[in-house]
Amino acid sequence: MENKEDNKPATVVEVVDQGPLGIKGSFILKDLKRGSESKPGEVWLCRCGKSKNKPFCDDSHKKND
């Protein structure tokens, strides 16, 4: 799906090596566990499992264990 005005994708997903998953653009994020829904323009999701704010990244992947 593209934005017809400027031919850019409506949503872009960026995978950061050893880091989070970035989602930018027009999307809906549903949190079934918390029963909430948000429509942010940009969000970074945890992939390492260390975040204290799951599903969102809090940069815990950068800390040495």
C-alpha positions in Angstrom: 0.0 0.0 0.0 1.4 3.4 -1.0 0.6 7.0 -0.1 -0.8 8.2 -3.5 0.4 11.8 -2.9 4.1 11.0 -2.8 4.4 7.3 -3.7 5.9 6.5 -0.3 4.8 3.4 1.6 2.0 4.1 4.1 3.9 2.0 6.7 7.6 1.2 7.0 9.0 -1.5 9.2 12.7 -1.2 10.1 14.6 -4.2 11.6 17.7 -3.1 13.6 20.4 -5.7 13.9 20.6 -6.8 17.6 18.0 -4.2 18.3 14.3 -3.3 18.1 11.7 -3.4 15.4 10.7 0.0 14.3 7.3 0.7 12.7 6.6 4.1 11.2 3.6 5.4 9.4 -0.1 4.7 9.5 -1.0 1.7 11.6 -3.0 0.5 14.6 -1.2 -1.3 17.5 -3.5 -3.5 19.6 -2.4 -4.7 23.0 -4.7 -7.6 23.8 -3.2 -8.2 27.2 -3.9 -4.6 28.4 -7.0 -4.2 26.3 -5.8 -1.0 24.7 -5.2 0.3 21.2 -3.0 3.0 20.0 -2.4 4.7 16.7 1.1 6.1 17.0 3.1 7.5 14.0 6.3 5.7 15.2 6.9 2.9 17.7 9.9 0.7 18.5 9.1 -2.8 19.6 11.4 -5.0 21.8 12.8 -8.1 20.2 15.3 -9.1 22.9 12.8 -9.8 25.7 14.7 -7.6 28.2 12.5 -4.5 28.1 10.7 -3.5 31.2 8.1 -1.8 29.1 7.1 -4.6 26.7 6.1 -4.6 24.0 8.0 -1.4 23.6 11.8 -1.1 23.5 13.5 0.6 26.4 17.1 0.1 25.1 17.7 -2.8 27.5 19.3 -4.6 24.6 22.2 -2.1 24.8 23.1 -3.0 28.4 25.7 -5.6 29.2 24.7 -8.5 31.3 
